[in-house]
Amino acid sequence: MTERLSRRLLALLLVFFLLVGLTYAVVTPCLEGSDEWSHLSLVRYYATHRSLPPPVIPPRRAATGADMAWFLEYHDPPLYYAPPLYHWLASRLIFWTDMDDLPSLMVPNPNWARGWPPEPDGTPWNKNLYVHQAEETWAQSGTVRATYALRLVSLCLGGVVVWSAYALARLLWPDRSVLALGAAILIACNPKFVSVSAGVTNDSLLNALFSLFLAWGLGGMRDGATWRRWAGLGAVAGLALLTKQSGAILLPLGLLMLVWQRGEGGWLRRKNLVSGGAFLLAALAVGGWWYGRNAILYGDPLGLQPHLASQVPLTHFGLSSLATIARSYWAAFGWAPILAEPPVYGAAALVLAAGVLGMVLRAGELRRASWVTQRGLVVLGLAFVLNLFSLFRWAVVTGAPVGRLLFPTLPAVAVWLAWGLGHWWRVPLARWGLLLAGLLGLLFVVIVPWRYLRPAYASPRLTSSLPDRVEAVDLTFQNGILLVGYEPLTKDLWAGDDLSLTLYWRVEEELGRRYRVWVQVGPQDPTHKVADQDVWLGGTLYPSEFWRAGDTVRQVHSLSIAEWSPAPALYWIRVGLVDEGTGERLRLADFDGDMVVLGPWRMRSADPPPSPTCATNFRLGEVIRLVGYDLEGHEEAIAGQGARVQLTLYWQAEGILQADYTVYVHLLDGDGELLEQDDGPPQEGMYPTSWWLPGQVVVDQHVIHLPVDRSIADAAQLRIGMYHPATLLRLPVYDGAGQRLPNDAILLPGPAPDGVICEPPLSTAR
C-alpha cells in the first residue's frame, strides 16, 4: 500500500469516526453519557463562580437506591472533585450560552427511590439515570446546547486517539502502512470508545493527551531529542496530571523513553540528566500545583477523598469483576449498563484470541526488529500494565470495575493487537477473514446507536401524530388521563413467552402528579392473572408529573407470561392507574370501574396436550371430532352417600367454527334415566369453539356429582354431545364409519367403582 493511499484511507476513517460519533451524541440524551452529570456540574460551577471548587465530603455513601438518587441531584458546590483542566477549558468553550437550567434537569430516574436502579441486562428498559423533560431541547435549554457543543469537542479528541494509533504503528514499522491502518481501525471499531468520545467527560482529554504523549515520546526516543522537546513532553504529562490523577502514569513512561533514546554513553550521561530534569520540572510546573494546593489546604494531595467517601468498595475482586471490565471495555453502555447479545462478545473475544496467538507466534521476529520497535513495544506494553494496575486498585476501593478507564492506553493495545493479527495477514484465507472482521466491526459500531442506545433513551413523548395501526380505546380516567388506544397484537399469546404491549395516553392539562400504570394478563376471572407489570405512567424517562398540556405519550410494557398458564384459552389485558400519592386506583370517568379491558386474545401452549386414556373417533358437525376421553369415578363416601364423576373430553378442530357451542354431559343409570348432568361451554367458557384452530386438541373437563342417595354403581352410561345455546339444536354426530348416531348423542360406558374402564362406545342413544 502506498503512503498516499494509506493517508487517504486514514482520513476516511477519521471522517467515519466523527460521523458515527455524532449519531451516538444525538441519540444519547443530555446527562446520560459516562458520568456526564458530574462533569456538567463542574463545568457549570467554573462557568458561574470562575474559581476552583472546594472538595465536599458527602455525608453518606451510594449504598442504596435512595442514596444514589441524592447523589444524582444537583449540588453546589459539586460532589465530584477532580483536577481542573478539562472543566475549566469546557467552561470557556461554552461562553456563548448558559447552563442555568441544569439544576432543574437533574431529576433522577424515579426508580432509584423505590430501590429499582437500572439493571444490567440485554433489555432497553429502565436504563436511564435521569428523567428527560419536554424542555430538554437545543432551542429551549442552555445546558443542552452546552452539552452538544462539548460532545463535538470530545469527538475531535477521540479522533486524535485514532490518529495517534496510526502514528505509533508507523513509527514502529515505517514500511507497514496496513498494520498502522489496522491499529486505527481497531480503535474506531470499539463502540464503547466511540460512546465515551461522544460524551462530556475529562476522559476524552486524558485519552488524547496520553496518545499524543506516547507518539511524541517514542518519536523523541527514536530521534534522540533535545532537552527542549523533553520539556515539551513533560508539559503534556503535566496537562494530563491536570486533567485526571491517572496522568501520573506518564511520568515513569517518559523517563523510560528518555533513558532509552538514541545517543552515545550510558543512561546517566549529562544529556539524559538535563533532559530528565527538564521533563520532570515541566510536568510539575504545569500539573503539580493543583496537587500541592490540595496537600496544603486539605491534606489530600490527590484530591480523592470526596470520591472515596461516596463509594462502596468491592469486597471481592473475581471473575465477575473481570467480565464487567471486559464488557465495558468494548460494548457496554450507560450506567446499568446496556449490553449487547452474548455472540457479539464472543466474536470480539475471537479477534482478541487471534491477535494474542499471533503475538506468540511471531515473538521471534522481535529479535530481528529494530531497537526502536523493540523498545517501543516494551514502552507500550508497560503503559498498559501500569494502566491496568491503576484500574484494579481503583475498582477495589470504589467498587467500579469499568473498562473505559483503560482507554488512555487504547492506542498501545491497538498497536500490539494489530501486530499480532498481522501474523495472519500472510495467509490468504485468513486475510479475507480479517477484512471481513474489520468490516463487521465498523458495521457494528454504526448499528449500536440504533440497536441499543435509541431504544433505551428515546423519549415516549410523541412529537407527531398517532400511527395508523393504533386501535382506538378513548376511555378517560379521573384527572383527565385519556387512554387513547393501543397497538393491536398481531399474533396469539403463548404460555411462557414475552408480551410487548404499546399503549398511548393523552392529557389536555398538566398533571403535576406521579401515577403508576398497571397491566395484567388473565382469563375471564381477573384474579387469576398470568402476567403483570406495575410501572410509572410515562416510564422512567418521562413520568406523568412532567407531562405538559396536550402531550401524547407512548408507553411500551414488556410482560412475561407464566409457563403454567392454562392453554389453549382466551385471555384479556386489563389496564389501570394508581395515584402514587394516595395509593388508590383511579376510576373511569364515564363508566363504573377502575380498569380498561382489552381483548380477548388466544393463548396457546408450546407443550403438546396429553394423550387420552380412551381413544374414540366421533365427528360432530363438519369440523369437530371427539378423539378420546378420560373417566374417573371416586367414591367420596360409602355407597349410597354420593360420588363424584370426572370426565375429560379431548376435542379436535378440523376447521374454523362460526359459532360457540355448548357441551352437554348426561350421566344415565342402567334404565337410561338421567341421574345428573353438566351442560356448559368447553373449558367453562375459557375457550369458546369459535376460537379453535384447525388441528388443535382442546382438553375439556366436566365434573358431575351424584345425589347423596345414589352411588357410582347406579351409573351405567354417559351421553355426550354439543348444541347451539340459542337454538338448542344439537350438532349432528357421526361414528367412525360416517353413520349418523341416533339423537345426535355419543354414548360412553359409565364409571366403575374400581376405576376407569375403556369399552367400545355404544353407537345408539336413548
N, C-alpha and C positions, 0 to 999 in steps of 0.2 A: 504494500500500500504506500502510495507516495505521500510526502509531507503535506502537500496541498490538499489532497483528498482527506487525509486524516484530520486536518484542521477544520475543513468544511463539515465533516461528519460531527466533530465535536461541537461546532456552532449549532448544528441542527439539534443535537442532543440537549444543549443548553436552552434552546427555544422550546423544545418539547417539555423540559423540566419546568420552565416558567409557566407555560400554558396549562399544563396539568396541575401544577401547584395552585394556579388561580381557581380551578374548579374545586379543589379542597377548601380554599379560603372562602369561596362563595357558599358552598353547601353547609359549612360548619358555622353555626350561629356565634355571635359575639359571646365571649366568656367560656366557650366550650373547648377551646384549644388547650394544650397541655399546660396546666397551672396558669392559664391566661388571666383568670380572675385576680390572682395575686400580683401578677406583673402589671396589669392595668391599674390596680390600686396604687402601686408605687409610682407609675408614670403620672397619674393624676396628682399624687402628693407633690412630686417635683414640679409639675406644671403650676400647681396652686400656691405652694409655700416657697418654692425656689430655695430650698435648703435641704440638708441631709436629714432624713427621718431618724428619730431615736429608736433604739431597739425596744420592743414591747414583749415582755414575758407574759404569755397568756395564762389566765388563772385555771385553765383546765386542759386536758388532753383530748384529742379527737378520738375518744374511745367508743362513743355511741353515736347513733344517727342524730340525736338532738344536739350533741356536742359539735358534730360536723356541720350541722345547719348553722350553728352560731359562728363557726369559723368562716363559713362561706358568705356571711353577711358583710356589709361594708364597714370597715373600721378606719378611723382617722386618729392617730397615725396607723398605717397598715400593720397587720400582724406579721407580714412577711418582711424579713430583713436580709438584704443582700448587698454585695458591692455595687457601687452606684453608676458605673459607666453606661450600661445599656439603658437603664431607666432615665438617666439624665439626658442622654442623646435622644431617646424617644420623646421626652417631654419637649425638646427643642424642635423636633421634626413636626410636631403637631401644633405649632404656634398658631396656625390658621384656623383652628377650631377649638372647642372647649370640651370638657368631659364632665360638665355639671350634673348630668343625669345618671352618671354611673351608680351612685348610691341607690337610686330608685330601680335600676335594672338588676341589681344584685339580690334577687329574690330566690332563695334556694328551692330546689325541687321539693314539693311538699311531702314526698315520701320519706325524706330524711327524718322529719319529726316523728313519723309513725314507725320508725325503725326499719324502713324498707329502702335501704340505699340502692343505688344502681347495681345490678347484678352482672357478674362476668359470665356471659353466655353468648350463644350464637344468634340471639334474637335482637330485634331493634327496639324492644320495649324497655322503658324506664332506664334510659342510658344518659339522660341529660342531667347536668349539675344544677342548672338554673331554669326557672320559668322564663318564657320568652313572650314578651308582650307585643301588642299591636303597634306601639310606638317605636319598636326596635327596627327602624329603617334608616337608610342613608339620609333621607330628606329630613327626618324628624329628630334624629339622635346624633349629638356631637360625639358621643362615645363610640357609636357605630362607625362614624366617619374616621375617627382616630384609629379604631381597631383595624379597619381595612387598609388604611394607609400604612400602618406599621406592619401588617401582614405582607404587603407588597415589598417592603424593605427586607423583611425576613426571607422572602423568596429569593431576592437578589443575593443575600448572604448564603443561602443554600446553594445557589449557582456557583459561588466561589468554591465551595467544598467539592462540587462535581469537577470543576476545572482543576482544582489542586490535585485530585486523584490522578487525573490525566498527566499533569505536570510531574508529579512524583514518579510515575511509571516511566515517563520519557527520560527523566533524569537518571534512573537506574538502568534502563535498557533503551538507549537512544535510538536504536535501529528497529525497535519493535512497537510500531505505532498501533498495531492491532491489540497488543496487550494493554497499551495505555487506554485505548478506547474501551476495552473490556472492563478496566477498573472504573472508568467513569460511568459506564452503563450499570455496573453493579450498584452504584450509589443511586443513580436515577431510578433503578428498579426496586428500591426499598420504599414501599408505600408509607411506612411509619416515618422515615426521614422526610419524605415529602410533606406528610401531615404536620410534623413538628416545624418544618420550614415555612408552613403556611399559617403559623400562629404568632401571637405576640409573646415572645419568650426570650430571655437572655441566653438560652441555649443556642439560638441561631448565631448570635455574635460570637459566642465562645467557639462554636464549631468552625466558623470562618477563620477566626484568629489562630486556632490550633492548626488547621490545614495550611494556612499561609506560613505559619512558623515552621512546620515540617518541610515544606517545599523550599522556602528560603534558606533554612538551616542546612539542609542536605546540599543545596547549591553552594553555600559557603564552605561546607566541609570539602566538597569536591574541588573548589577553586582556590582554597587557601585564602580566605577573606581577610580584609584588614580589620583593625580594631573598631573602626567606624561602623562597618557592616555588622559586627557582632554587637555593638552598642545599639544599632537599629533593631537587631533581632531581640535584644534584651527589652527594648521598648515595646515590641509586640508582646513579649511574655508579660510585661507589666500591664499592658492593656487587658490581657487575658485574666491576670490576677484581679484587675479592677472590674472584671465582668462577673467572675464566679470564682469561688475558692479553689475549685479543681484546676484552675490555671497554674497552680504551683507545680503541677506535673511537668510543665515545660522547663523549669529551672534545671533539673538534673539532665534532661534530654539535651538542652542547649550546651551545657558544659561537656557532655559526652561528644557531641558533634564538633565542638571546638577543639577538644583534645585530639580527635581523630582527623582533623583537617590536614590537607596536603601541606607538607613543609619539611624542612630538614631538622634534625635533632630530636630529642625526646619530648615527652609531653610537658615537661617543666621548662621548656625553652621560654625565653623572655617574651616572645610574641604571644604565646598562649597565655602567659600570666597577665599581660596587658589587656589582651582581648577578653579574657575571663573576667578581669576586674571591671572592664567597660560593660560587659554583658550584665553582670550582677548589679552594678551601680545603676544602670539604665532601668533594669527591671524594678528595682526597689524604689527608685525615684519616681517612676511612673505609677506603679501599683502598690508600693509598700506603705504609703502614707495612711491609707484607709485602715489598714491593719494596726498600725501604730496608734492611730486615733482611738480605735476600739479598745486597745490594751490600756491606754491612759485613762479614758473616760469611763469604760465599763468593765475593765478587767477580763475582757473576752476578745482576744486578738482576732480570731477567725469570724466572730460575729455569728456563731452557730447556736448560741443558747436559746434565742427565741424559737428557732425551728425545732431543736431537740426537745424543748419543753412541751411542744404541742403534739409530738408524735408518740406512737405506741411501738416500742421496739419489738423485733422478732424474737420469739422465744426459741425458735429453731430454724436454722437455715438448711433446707434439704432439697430433695429433688423437685418438689413443687415450686420452691422459690426459683430454682434454676430454670424450670419450664416457663415460669412467668417472665423471667428476664429474656429468655429466648424468643417467646412470642412477641413481647413488647419491643424487641429489637427490630422486628421486621413487619409484623402485621397485627397490631392490637391498638385500638383507637379509643380515645375518650378515657373517662375515669374508671369505668366498670371493669374491664374495657369491652369494646365491641370487637368480637373475634370473627375470623374467617372460618370456613369449613376445615375440618382436620386434613383432608387431602392437600389443601393449599400449603399447610405447614410441612406435610410430607414431601411435597415437591421441592420446597426450599431446602429441606434437610438433605435431599438427594444431591442438589447442586453443591451444598456445603461439603458433603462427604466426598464428592468427586474432586473438589478443589483440594481438600486436605490430603486425599490419596495422591493426587498429582504432586503436591509438595513433597511427599515422602519419596515418590518415585524419581523425582528429578533433583533430590537433595545433592546428589553427586555433582551436579552441574555447578554448584556454588564454588567448588574448588577451582574451577577454571574461570569463574567470573571475575570481573574487575574488583579492585579493592573498594571502589565506590559502591558497587552493587552489594558486595558482602556486608560492608559496614552499614550501608543504608537500610538493608533488610533487618539488621540487628536493631538499629535505632527504631524502626517502625514497629518491630516486634516488642521491644522494650516499652514503647509508648503504650501499646495495647495492654501489656501486662500491668503496668502502673495504673492505667485507667480501670482495668478490671479489678485490681486490688482495692482501689478507691471506691468502686461501686459496691463491692462486697461489704466493705466496712460501713458504708452509708446505708445499705439495705438493712443491716443488722440493727443499727442504732435508731433508724427511723421507721423500720417496718415497710419500706417502699422499694422492693426489688424491681426497678423499672429499667428496661434495656436501653431507653433513649439516652441514659447517662453515659453510654459507651460511644455516642455519636462523635465526640471530639476526636476519636481515633478511627472513625469510619474510613477515611482515606487510606490509613495504614492497613486496615483489614482488607479493603478492596484491592489494594496492590498485591498483598500476599495471596489472596484468593485468585485473582486474575492470573498471577504467575503459576499457581497450582493448576488451574483449569487450562492454562496454555499447554500443559503436557498433552492433553487430549486433542488439541488443535492439529497435531501432526497426523492424527488418524482420520482419514476422510469421512468415515461414517460418524465418528464422534464429533467431527467439526460441524456437520449438519445438525447434530443433536444440540450442540452449544448455541448455534444460531437460532434454532427453534426455541431453546430455553430463554434466550435473550429477548426474542420477540414476544413470547408468552409473558415474560416478566414485565415488559413495557406495557403490554395489553392489560395485565392485572392492575398495574398502577393506574391506568385510565379508568378501569371498572370500579375501583374501590369507592370513589365518592358517591357513585350512583347505586352501587350494590349494597353498601354498608352504612355510609355516613348519612346520606339523604333520608333513608327510611327512619333512622334513629332521631334525626333532628328536624325533619320537615314540620312546619307548624300545621296544626289541624285547622287553623282558621282559613276558611275559603276566601279567595280573592276573585273568584269567578263564579259563574252560575253553576247550579247543580248539574251533575252528569245526567244524561238522558236515561241511563239504566236504573236510576233511583225509583224504588217503589214507594208511592206516597202513603203516609200514615196520617199526618196532620192532626195529631192529638196534643192538647195543651195541658201541662201540669200547672199546679199552683205557682204563683210568682211569674207567670208568663213564659215559662220554658216550653217551647214547642218542639215535639219530636216530628221533624219534617218527613222523614222517610228512612229507608234502608236499602242497601244493595241486595237484591234477592240472591239467595243461594242457588247456584246453578247445578248442584248435584245432591244426591242423597247424603244423609249423615251416616257415619259408620261408627260402631262401638269401638272405643279405643283410639279414635282418630282425633285430630285437632280441627277446630272450627274457627273460622275467621268471619266475624260479623261487623259490618260497617254501618254505623248509624249517623244521621245528620240532624243536628239541633240548630235552633234559631231563637234569638231573643230580640225584642224590639226596644227594650230598655236595659240599662246597665244593671247587673245583678248585685255586685258588691258583696256577694256571699259565696262561700265554698260549699259545693254539693258533691255528693257521690252518686254514681250511677251503678246499679246492679243489674246483671244479666244472668238469667238462668235458662237451662235447657232441661225439659222434663216432659213426662206424659200428661194426660189429662189432669191427674192429681198433682197440683203444683208443689206438694210437699215431697214428692219423690224425684227430686232433681238429680240429674246425672252429670251436670257440669254447671259451674257458676263462676262469676267474677264480680268483684266489688272494687271499683277504682274511682279516681277523681273524675268528675264530669269535666271534659276537656283534656283529660290526661295530665301527665306531669309537665308537659310543655306549655299548656295554656289553660290553667284551671279556671273555673267559672267565675271566680271573684274578679278576674281581669277582663272578662268579656265586655265588649262595647256594644252600644245600641246598634241593632241591625246586623250583628255578627251571625254568620252561619258557620258551624263548627262540625268538622268531620272527625268521627272517633271510631277507631278500629278496636274491636275486642277479640282477643285470642282465648279460646276456651279449649280445655282438654276433656273430651268425653270419656267417661269411665268405661273400662273394658267390660265391666259386668252389666252394662246397660242392656235391659231386656230388648231383644230384637228378633225378628222384624216387628216394628210397631211404629205408631205415629207419635211425634214429639213436637212440642211447641217451644218457642223462645219468649220469655217474659222479661220485660224491661221496666225498671222503676227508678225513682230518685230518692235520695235521703239528704236531709239538711244536716250538714256536718255539725252545726252549732247546737241543734236540739236533739239530733239523733232520730228524728221522726221521719217517716216516709211522707212524701208529698202525694197528695191525692190529685186525680184528674179533675180538670176544671168543669168539664161538661158531662162527665159520666161518673157513675158511682164506682169507685175502685181506686186502687193505688198502683196499678200496673197496666202496661200495654202488652197485649198478647199477639205475637206474630206466628204465622204458620197455618197449618202444620207441615212438617217435613217427614219423609220416610226415614226411619233408622234401620240400617242393615248391619248384619254381623258378618265378620270375616270367617267365623267358625262355622263349619257345616252343621246342620241340625242333627240330632241323634237319630239313630235308626229305630223304627217301631218294633216292638216285640212281636206283634202280629201283623203280617202283611196282607193287604187287600187290594182289590182292583175294581173300584166303582167310579163311575163318571156321573157328575151332577151337572145338568145343563150341557153347555158346549165346551166349557173351558176349566171346570173344576173337577178334580179327581181325589177320592179318598184312597190314599196309598197304604194306610196302616193305622194301628191303634195300640195303646197300652191300656190294660184294665187291672185295677186293684180294688179288692173289696176287703175292708178291715173291720172286724167286729170291735166296736167300741165298748161293748158290754156283753153280757151273756145273751144268748139267743132270746129274742122276744123283747129286748130293750133298745133296739135301734142299731143302725150300722151306717157306715159311710162308704160310698162307692165313688171312685175317682176314675174318670175316663179321659184319656189323652188321645186326641184325634190328629192325624197327620194329613193335612190338605196340601194339594199341589195345584198351582195355577198353570194352565196351558195356554193362556191368552189374557187379554185385558178385559176385565168385567166393567160394565157400565153402571152397576147398582151395588148397594150394600145389602147383603143378605143376612138373615138371622139363622143360627144353627139351633135345631131342636134335638134334645136327647131325652127319650122316654124310657123309663125302667118298667118292664112288664113282668107280671107274675106268670105262673105256669098256664093260666087260663087266658092269657093275653090281656088281662086287665091292667090298667095303669096304676102303678104303685107311687111313682114320683116322677118329676120331670125337671129339666133345666133348659130353658129357652133363652137365647141371648146372642148378640153378635160375637164373632170369633175373638178370642183373647179379651173377653169382657169389654169389647169396643175399642181396645187399644190399636187394632189393626184391621179396619174395615176391608171388605173384599174388593171394593173398587180401587184400592191401593196395591193390590197384589201384583207381583211381576211374573211374567211367563217363566216357568221353570222353578219358581220359588216354592219351597216347602214351608208351610206355616203350621207350627205346633200349637194346638188349641186344647186347653184343658177345661174339663167340666167336672163338677162335684155334685153328687146327689146324696141327700140324707134321707134315709128311710124313717118312717114314723117309729116311735118308741115301741109300738106293739108289733112290729114286724122285724124279720131278720133277713140276712143275706140268703138264707135257704129258700125264702119265698120268691126271690127274683129269678126269672128264667131267661129273659132276653132284654136286649137294648134296641130301641128303634131310633134311627138317626136320619137326618136329612136337613135341607135348607129351604127357607121360604122368604118371599119378599115381605118385609114388615108392613108395607102399606096395603098390599092387596091380599096378603096371607096365602098367595098361590105358591105351592111348592115347586122347587126346581125338579124337572124330570130326572129320574135316577136309572142308570143302566148298569148291568153287570159286565163282567169281563168279556162276554160273548156279544155284547151290544144289545141284549134284550132288556126292555124297559121293565122295571120292577113294579109290582102292584102298589098302589097308594104312594108311589114315589118315595119309598122309605127303605132304608137299609136295616136288616135285622142282624144283630151280633149276639153271640152267646153271652148270657148274663154272668155275673160274678159267682165264684165258688168260694165257700168258706175257707178252703185250704189254699187259696192263691189264684194266680192267673191261669186261665185255660184258653188256648187258641184252638178253636174248632172252625171248620169251614162254615162261613156265614150262610144263613138261610136266604134264599132268593125270593121269599114271599113275606108279606107283612099282613098283620091283622089290622 
